[in-house]
Amino acid sequence: MNDVLQFVLHYGYVLLFLWVLIEQGGLPIPAAPLLLAAGALAAQGRMHFALAVLVPAVGSLFADTFWYFFGKRRGGIVLNLLCRIALEPDSCVRRTESTFTKFGPRTLLICKFVPGLNTAAPTLAGMVGVDLSKFLLFDFAGALLWTSAFTAVGFVFGKQLDRANLYAHRFGGYMLLLFATGVVAYVLNRWRERQRFLKQVKGDRITPDELKHKLESGEPLFIVDLRHPLDVLSNPRTLPGALQISPEDLEARHNEITRDGEIVLFCT
């Protein structure tokens, strides 16, 4: 922790601004340790607590505003790109969209604390046409909540963080090995579950070319468009004759699906 404290103290508020700007821009560089260090320095009177909260929040707002305008133009591409590297890429986009649909702009108040929503929420705000002034208000409030939470923890527990750092130096090798083993085991387990699921549905899947051939040959088909309403908003095109039903409404509206021929479901 001492090294981090000296690093933050040496480069000051400019480092906080740029680091958070880059992290919220999408690069996987955690900002939490720097915010904790800034809080610890504020407790020692070596940084101003209010500035340690405000400056990184402004950096976050700059990055989020970029994603907001990007979402207005190419939001769907951003969401799919962000979720493609997730452990559950099939449900990542829908889970993110469902959260935003449920809470609306208020999602921006909590998105910094929820993995997967960090960059996606500003993009979604642009996609659904949230008013710019409302976006700036909620996003900046959320950024302040996020920076103040971590900075306050550093302020209150600065000495304890140094003590934890001492233990980490003593037992760091074992702690790192234990942590890495846990992460690898978790990832392998999720990958195995995903492969098992794909194997189960493999025989029931149909390729776009196969579906095109069936449509052109006039085979009896009933196509159901299961895309989220936000996906439809950004790309209203659909397959010929497809019925649009949200997965959440599928059970309630199943009577609208005829059983005269093959039923084809798609969600992307």
N, C-alpha and C positions, 0 to 999 in steps of 0.2 A: 504493500500500500504506500510505503514511503516513496518509492520510485514514481508511482502514479501521481502522488501529491506534488512532488517536485516538478514533474512534467507539466502538470496543469498550472502550477504557480509560475513557471518560467514563461509559458506562452499565453497564459491568462485567458481573457474573455474571447479573444480572436480564435483561440483553439476551440473553445466551447461552441462558438457559432459555426465554424467551418466543419467541425467533426459531426455535429448534429445535422447540419445541412447535407453532408455527404451520406450519413447513415439513412436519413429520411428520404434521400434521393434514390435509395435502393441498394447501396453497397452493404455487405454484411460485416460492418464494423460496429460492435456494440458501444453505445454511448453511455449506458448506465454506470460503468466504472468511473468515467470522467465526472458525471453528475454527483456521484457519491464523494469523489475526491474534492470537488468544488464545495460541497457541503461541509466536509471536514475542515477545509481551509477557512471557510466562513466562520466556523466555530472557534477557530484560533485567531480570528480577526485579520486574516491575511487576504481575504476576499470579501466582497460585499454580497451578502446573501441574496438581496433582491436582484442584483445584476446577474448573479450566478443562475437565477431562475429565469429572468427575462431574456437574456441574450440567447441562450440555446432555444428558447421557445420561439423567438423571432426567426432563427435559422430553420426550425422545423416548419414554420409558416411559409417561408420562402419555397422550400422543397415541396410542400403539400400543394401550394398554389400552382406550381409547375404541373404536378400530376392532375390537378383539377382541370386545367385547360387541355392537357393531353387527353383526359377522359372525355371531354366534349367532342374530340375528333376521332380518337382511335381507342376508346375505352375497352372494348371487347378484346382487342389484341393484347392490351396490357394485362388484363385479368388472366387470360389463358397463359400468357408468358410467365406470370408470377406463380401460378398454380401448377405449371408443368413440372416444376422441381419439387413439388410437395409429395409427401408419402401417400396421400390419397388424392391424386389428381382428378379422379372422376367426380368427387364430391366437393373439392375445394372451392371452385367457382360458385356452385350453387349455395354452399354454406355461407360464403361471404355475401352473396346477393340477398339471401334470405335474412341475414342479420340486418343489412341496411334497409331492406323492405320493412322489417318489423319496427326498427327504431328511427328510421329516417335520418335527418341531419344530426340527431342526438348521438348517432354512432360515432361521430367525430370526437365526442367527449371521452370516449373510452377506448378508441381504436388503438392508441399507443400502448395500451396494456394487454391487448389481445393479439397473439401471434396470428399472422395471416391477414389481419385487417389494417396493419400499419400503412402500407402504401396503397392497398386496394380501396380503402374507404374514400380518400380524396378523389381517386379515379372514378369511383361509382357516383360520387356527388356531382362530378362533371357530366357523367353519362346521363343521369336522370334529370339534369337541368336545375339543380339546386341554385337558388339565387346567389350571386357572388357575394353580396354583403352578408347574407345568412351564413354562407360557407366560411367566410373569413372570421365571423363572430364565433361560431361553434368550434372551428378548427383551432383558433388561437386560444380559446378557453381550454380545449382539450390538451393542447401543447403545454399550457401553464400548469394544468393539473399533473401532467406527466413529469415535467422538469422539477416542479416543486416537491413532488412525492419523493423522488430519488435524492434530491438535494437535501431535503429535510432529514431523510434517513442518515445521510452522511453527516449532517450537522449534529444530530442527536447521538449517533453511535460511532463517531469518528475514532475514538480511542479503542472501542471494541473491534473496529475494522483493522486497526493496526495489530491488535492482539491476534486476530484471526490470521492475519498475514504472517505473523511469526510462526503459528502452528503450521501454516501451509508450507513454510520454508523447511520445517522439521520433517513433516510427513508428506511433502508435496508429491514425491514419486509414487507412493502408494495411493494417495488420493486421486492422482491423475489416472493411474491404471484402473482403479475402481470405477471412476467416472466414464472413462473410455469404454470399458467392458460393458457397462450398463447401456450406453448409447448404442453400441454396436448390436447388442442383444435386442434392444427395442426396435431398431431399424430392420434387422433380419426378421423379427417376428412379424412386423407389419408387412414387409415384402412377401413373406410366405403366405400370409392371409390373403393378400391381394392376388397372388398367383393362383391360390386355391379357388378363389372366387371366379377369376377369369377362366380357369379350366372348367368350372361348373357350367358357365354360360356360353362356352365356346361353340357348342353345337347349335345354340339358338341364335347366334349372331349372323348378320347378313351384311355383305359389303355394299358400298354405294353402287358399284357396277352391277351387282346382282339385282339390286332393287330397281335400277334403271331399266334393266332388261325385262323384269317382271311388269313394270309400268308400260313399257312399249309394246309388250306382247298382249296386253289387255287382261292379265290375270286378275281375279278378284282380290283386291287388297283394301284394308282399312288402315290408314296411316294416322298415328297419333303424335302430335308435336308436344313433347314434354319439356320444352325449354322454359326457363324462368322468364317471367314478364319483362325483366330488365334486358335479357338477351333479345327478346322480340323487339323491344324498343330500339335497341341499337342496330338490329338487323331484321326488319319485318318480313323478309322473304321466307317462304316455307315451301314444302313439297306440294305438288298438285293434290288438292282434295284433302289435305291434312286437317285434322281437328286439333285445335290448340287447347290442351288441358294441363294445368299445373300438377305436378306429382302429388301435392298436398290435397288436390281436389279429385284425384283419380278414382278413389273409392266411392265418393259421393256421385260422380258423374259416369260411372262405368256403364250405365244403361244406354248412354249415347253411342257406345261402341257396338257396331253390328258384328255378328259372329258368322256372317255368310262366307267369309273367305279368310285368308291369312291376315293376321294383325301385326303391323310393324310399328315399333316405338322408336323414337329418336330424341336425343336430348342435346345435341350440339349441331 
